[in-house]
Amino acid sequence: MKSFLFHSFVGICFGAFVMVMTCFGIIGLGGAETLDSDIFVKNGVAYMFCGWFFSVSGLIFVKEQWSLVKRTVIHFFTVTFLYFMLSFVIGWIPFTILGFFIEIGLFLILYLVIWISFYLYFYFEMKKLNEAMAQR
């Protein structure tokens, strides 16, 4: 429960941080002088919810009795379903076939890059720990 609450807090904070940075980008780079408060609040809550479910869903990888493939498949389908439902409801993805396929492609590429990065990080950490234990 403590881990769930910690991941929830971190995910919500990260989502809020990304929202603020996005707004800074829109204002600074996009030249927007004002923001619509309704859209700001709607997107802010969506970013925080998105941060929350991506962070909390990572707890699936703690289930050591499941294979890595099973954990990855469950995590992938969980975050994919939640992200696309949220994206269509909020309006981040245009409700067209082309918009859907472009977003699927971008999502798959980003998911793959992040998954491989985490895999390599933990692989090399494990290798360092094993080498340290072998030297004792």
C-alpha positions, 0 to 999 in steps of 0.5 A, a space after each residue: 500500500 505504501 508503494 502504491 501511494 508513493 507511486 501515485 504521488 510521484 505520477 500525479 506530480 510528474 503529470 502536473 510538471 509535464 502539464 506546466 512545461 507544456 503550457 510554458 512551451 505553448 506560451 513561449 514557443 507558440 506565441 499564445 498570450 492567454 490560455 482558456 481556463 476550461 481547456 487548461 483544467 481539463 488537460 491538467 487533470 488528464 495529464 495528472 491522471 495519465 502520470 498516475 496510471 503510468 506510474 502505478 501500472 509500473 508496479 506490475 513489474 514487481 510481480 516476480 512470480 510472473 514472467 517478464 513477457 507476461 508482465 510486459 504484455 499486461 502493462 502494455 495493454 493496461 496503459 495502452 487502453 487507458 491512454 487511448 481512452 483518455 486521449 480520445 475523450 480529452 481530444 488529444 487524438 483526432 477521432 480519425 483513422 489516420 490520427 489513430 494510426 499515427 498515434 498508435 505508431 508514435 505510442 509503440 515507438 515511445 513505449 519500445 524505447 522506454 521499455 528497452 531503456 529500463 530493461 538495459 538499466 536494470 540489466 546492467 545494475 544486476 550485472 554490477 551487483 552480481 560482479 560485486 557479490 562474486 568478488 567477495 
